[in-house]
């Protein structure tokens, strides 16, 4: 593997004149001027390096990837932190096991962590490295403030971030989710979170309203200055705009390839196509970085739901949300129109051209539309394919896969499986499974019992809580396992009920009031 000299970070829009260290980039979250941090180099693993990872437990595989980047923390500390990140907080010793449905279709289960969603893979990692990074900067005399993490969530990130950051010294965390735009289970997971340093707000609007509002708060220099001068608090992010969220996701694609080879499912060097259900583009971007690091990955298949902005962009080169309706779907974690991590991908595909990125992001902000140049579009088409899946096709897929394989999947995984069936070629495919089915029991019920997408559940089922409905589904299907963290939600106290507007002013007022309550 490549020499592990320290990686440095600059930004996608060319506003960072002096490069940031890993620790500084991690605690900052978002780069000055709104760009995203990217490493100045991408390390490379040989095929032998990759296949050898299968001999190690998952936490050591993750440590090996971090060390290859040469992050500015001691190797021993990286080892210790990774052992904490990926241990008995996951309910499967493999951390992210792979289930093979047939010899050419493999499902990467990323939902065995404490909140039963793939966000745990990164958000059991980010808080620990955030805390270690902040401590290192304090010891260097480069930091004397505490932090407020603001998170916009379409459902899964929020709970995973709350779970990861609760009780972390020197950090408060506030999460914003679209009111009525998440499942009953997802909402209960967030509003029942324990811990004294946490806060949850429902926002009037959709996820893009939450995400745009949070970004504007980050960009409000006056507000940030007041937080620092009056409270000694800096804002930071746990969304996938933070490189510390993206980096752990790279690990599981490299790890999966090594595991499939070790299990005899792949020949070393054989290309593996990967299909990822994605709205914010972070999960599939992590796979692209794993490919650049030497993993023999072939086609990257981007699976969208009816909010098909990414599918249309990959197929046309035009990103247009100027008149695009926002659709509520059975896969709400993908109900996103403004795809933040696409900025990083375009930066890489342009040969790291910050002027082009700044121009396109300005056009998106002002006109809600931009079109990439022919050369960049050609590179995009070389590596990616894209397909969108209708609400009803998503539900049909859940039922068909269960009938064919006896495997029950959530709606996001079903979107990826349906897209795989349409896009696949000759290579084996790894399907990223992003959540346990019980997080979305209402739509799993619709799928299994032929209730059309968007239609109300039968009255007797609509009267059940999410936990009760999951218990019914488990009994009917024989898929008895519902993670305890989901099964026990009805017994937990709902601590947060505040609903706010998604405006910059409303979010700033809520944030200030939360921080005052922490004082």
Secondary structure in CASP SS format (residue, H / E / C, confidence):
PFRMAT SS
TARGET T0000
AUTHOR 0000-0000-0000
METHOD secondary structure of the structure
MODEL  1
X C 1.00
X C 1.00
X C 1.00
X C 1.00
X C 1.00
X C 1.00
X C 1.00
X C 1.00
X E 1.00
X E 1.00
X E 1.00
X C 1.00
X C 1.00
X C 1.00
X C 1.00
X C 1.00
X C 1.00
X C 1.00
X C 1.00
X E 1.00
X C 1.00
X H 1.00
X H 1.00
X H 1.00
X H 1.00
X H 1.00
X H 1.00
X H 1.00
X C 1.00
X C 1.00
X C 1.00
X H 1.00
X H 1.00
X H 1.00
X C 1.00
X C 1.00
X E 1.00
X E 1.00
X E 1.00
X C 1.00
X C 1.00
X C 1.00
X C 1.00
X C 1.00
X C 1.00
X C 1.00
X H 1.00
X H 1.00
X H 1.00
X H 1.00
X H 1.00
X H 1.00
X H 1.00
X H 1.00
X H 1.00
X C 1.00
X C 1.00
X H 1.00
X H 1.00
X H 1.00
X H 1.00
X H 1.00
X H 1.00
X H 1.00
X H 1.00
X H 1.00
X H 1.00
X H 1.00
X H 1.00
X C 1.00
X C 1.00
X C 1.00
X C 1.00
X C 1.00
X H 1.00
X H 1.00
X H 1.00
X H 1.00
X H 1.00
X H 1.00
X H 1.00
X H 1.00
X H 1.00
X H 1.00
X H 1.00
X C 1.00
X C 1.00
X C 1.00
X C 1.00
X C 1.00
X C 1.00
X C 1.00
X C 1.00
X C 1.00
X C 1.00
X C 1.00
X C 1.00
X E 1.00
X E 1.00
X E 1.00
X E 1.00
X E 1.00
X C 1.00
X C 1.00
X E 1.00
X E 1.00
X E 1.00
X E 1.00
X E 1.00
X C 1.00
X C 1.00
X C 1.00
X C 1.00
X C 1.00
X C 1.00
X C 1.00
X E 1.00
X C 1.00
X H 1.00
X H 1.00
X H 1.00
X H 1.00
X H 1.00
X C 1.00
X C 1.00
X H 1.00
X H 1.00
X H 1.00
X H 1.00
X H 1.00
X H 1.00
X H 1.00
X H 1.00
X H 1.00
X H 1.00
X H 1.00
X H 1.00
X H 1.00
X H 1.00
X C 1.00
X C 1.00
X C 1.00
X C 1.00
X C 1.00
X C 1.00
X E 1.00
X E 1.00
X E 1.00
X E 1.00
X E 1.00
X E 1.00
X E 1.00
X E 1.00
X C 1.00
X C 1.00
X H 1.00
X H 1.00
X H 1.00
X H 1.00
X H 1.00
X H 1.00
X H 1.00
X H 1.00
X H 1.00
X H 1.00
X C 1.00
X C 1.00
X C 1.00
X C 1.00
X C 1.00
X E 1.00
X E 1.00
X E 1.00
X E 1.00
X E 1.00
X E 1.00
X E 1.00
X E 1.00
X C 1.00
X C 1.00
X C 1.00
X C 1.00
X C 1.00
X H 1.00
X H 1.00
X H 1.00
X H 1.00
X H 1.00
X H 1.00
X H 1.00
X H 1.00
X C 1.00
X C 1.00
X C 1.00
X C 1.00
X C 1.00
X C 1.00
X E 1.00
X E 1.00
X E 1.00
X E 1.00
X E 1.00
X E 1.00
X E 1.00
X C 1.00
X C 1.00
X H 1.00
X H 1.00
X H 1.00
X H 1.00
X H 1.00
X H 1.00
X H 1.00
X H 1.00
X H 1.00
X H 1.00
X H 1.00
X H 1.00
X H 1.00
X C 1.00
X H 1.00
X H 1.00
X H 1.00
X H 1.00
X H 1.00
X H 1.00
X H 1.00
X H 1.00
X H 1.00
X H 1.00
X H 1.00
X C 1.00
X E 1.00
X E 1.00
X E 1.00
X E 1.00
X E 1.00
X C 1.00
X C 1.00
X C 1.00
X C 1.00
X C 1.00
X H 1.00
X H 1.00
X H 1.00
X H 1.00
X H 1.00
X H 1.00
X H 1.00
X H 1.00
X H 1.00
X H 1.00
X H 1.00
X H 1.00
X H 1.00
X H 1.00
X H 1.00
X H 1.00
X H 1.00
X H 1.00
X H 1.00
X H 1.00
X C 1.00
X C 1.00
X C 1.00
X C 1.00
X C 1.00
X C 1.00
X C 1.00
X C 1.00
X C 1.00
X E 1.00
X E 1.00
X E 1.00
X E 1.00
X E 1.00
X E 1.00
X C 1.00
X C 1.00
X C 1.00
X C 1.00
X H 1.00
X H 1.00
X H 1.00
X H 1.00
X H 1.00
X H 1.00
X H 1.00
X H 1.00
X H 1.00
X H 1.00
X H 1.00
X C 1.00
X C 1.00
X C 1.00
X C 1.00
X E 1.00
X E 1.00
X E 1.00
X E 1.00
X E 1.00
X E 1.00
X E 1.00
X E 1.00
X C 1.00
X C 1.00
X C 1.00
X C 1.00
X H 1.00
X H 1.00
X H 1.00
X H 1.00
X H 1.00
X H 1.00
X H 1.00
X H 1.00
X C 1.00
X E 1.00
X E 1.00
X E 1.00
X C 1.00
X C 1.00
X C 1.00
X C 1.00
X C 1.00
X C 1.00
X C 1.00
X C 1.00
X C 1.00
X C 1.00
X C 1.00
X H 1.00
X H 1.00
X H 1.00
X C 1.00
X C 1.00
X C 1.00
X C 1.00
X C 1.00
X C 1.00
X C 1.00
X H 1.00
X H 1.00
X H 1.00
X H 1.00
X H 1.00
X H 1.00
X H 1.00
X H 1.00
X C 1.00
X C 1.00
X C 1.00
X C 1.00
X H 1.00
X H 1.00
X H 1.00
X H 1.00
X H 1.00
X H 1.00
X H 1.00
X H 1.00
X H 1.00
X H 1.00
X H 1.00
X H 1.00
X H 1.00
X H 1.00
X C 1.00
X E 1.00
X E 1.00
X E 1.00
X C 1.00
X C 1.00
X H 1.00
X H 1.00
X H 1.00
X H 1.00
X H 1.00
X H 1.00
X H 1.00
X H 1.00
X H 1.00
X H 1.00
X E 1.00
X E 1.00
X E 1.00
X E 1.00
X E 1.00
X C 1.00
X C 1.00
X H 1.00
X H 1.00
X H 1.00
X H 1.00
X H 1.00
X H 1.00
X H 1.00
X H 1.00
X H 1.00
X H 1.00
X H 1.00
X H 1.00
X H 1.00
X H 1.00
X H 1.00
X C 1.00
X C 1.00
X C 1.00
X C 1.00
X C 1.00
X H 1.00
X H 1.00
X H 1.00
X H 1.00
X H 1.00
X H 1.00
X H 1.00
X H 1.00
X H 1.00
X H 1.00
X H 1.00
X H 1.00
X H 1.00
X C 1.00
X C 1.00
X C 1.00
X C 1.00
X E 1.00
X E 1.00
X E 1.00
X E 1.00
X E 1.00
X E 1.00
X C 1.00
X E 1.00
X C 1.00
X H 1.00
X H 1.00
X H 1.00
X H 1.00
X H 1.00
X H 1.00
X H 1.00
X H 1.00
X H 1.00
X H 1.00
X H 1.00
X H 1.00
X C 1.00
X C 1.00
X C 1.00
X C 1.00
X C 1.00
X C 1.00
X C 1.00
X C 1.00
X C 1.00
X C 1.00
X H 1.00
X H 1.00
X H 1.00
X H 1.00
X C 1.00
X C 1.00
X C 1.00
X H 1.00
X H 1.00
X H 1.00
X H 1.00
X H 1.00
X H 1.00
X H 1.00
X H 1.00
X H 1.00
X H 1.00
X H 1.00
X H 1.00
X C 1.00
X C 1.00
X C 1.00
X C 1.00
X C 1.00
X C 1.00
X H 1.00
X H 1.00
X H 1.00
X H 1.00
X C 1.00
X H 1.00
X H 1.00
X H 1.00
X C 1.00
X C 1.00
X C 1.00
X C 1.00
X C 1.00
X C 1.00
X C 1.00
X E 1.00
X E 1.00
X E 1.00
X C 1.00
X C 1.00
X H 1.00
X H 1.00
X H 1.00
X H 1.00
X H 1.00
X H 1.00
X H 1.00
X H 1.00
X H 1.00
X H 1.00
X H 1.00
X H 1.00
X H 1.00
X H 1.00
X H 1.00
X C 1.00
END
